């Protein structure tokens, strides 16, 4: 079964992706753009494939026959604020290189302007619902379908417990857990990189806080679901571990599957 790390923006997924890259050979990974989106035009479904990047549930359903899906969600208001400041921390020159007028507009926006912009609302409001609903493109985003898809994921973690998620995910894949789990691609970690533009982070105003709550009300339902769900990988062994358990009558966790 293909391994899918469903990387939701600003949830700590760059850290998880880098840890997977340390374990598995590069030719097993699906191609990604420099922004981290999977290049589906070049993807060929394979049980040996590793898809690690920004994807949607609709794309996973369309392109992968037998996925093992792992994902991390972050408290939605915190995630939205992080995404806003992350985009603003890019220099204008770097944003221009992406060829998106919207990104350049965000650069000049206050948080209140950001949350009151119609184009931003179409992108960011109900962010989790949009990307987790497999039928969004045909029928519009639906919270119940998004929740059902989330329930089918093998391991779901939260950003504030990222280390626990990594350990459970690696156990499910029958690979040794990493000794350290660095936080990558955070605002502070970008300060020494090219294309960084210092940005002031301020507490939202009362008006901005009310707008934020409206943006993330449905996403909060999915986040609470993620918090409440058991780590399914602790209840069933990974593929190699399951085979060894059937052969030898015992569970083997941490087997090295690098190849």
Secondary structure, DSSP 8 states (H G I E B T S, - for coil): -EEEEE--TTSSHHHHHHHHHHHS-GGGB--B-TTSBB-GGG----TT-EEEEB--HHHHHHH-SSEEEEEEE--HHHHHHHHHHHHHTB-HHHHHHTT-HHHHHHHT--HHHHHT-HHHHHHHTTHHHHHH-TTHHHH---HHHHHHHHHT-SEEEEGGGHHHHHHHHHHHTT----S-----S-TGGGTTSTTB---------HHHHHHHHHHHHHHHHHHHHHHHS--GGGTS--HHHHHHHHHHSS---S-----
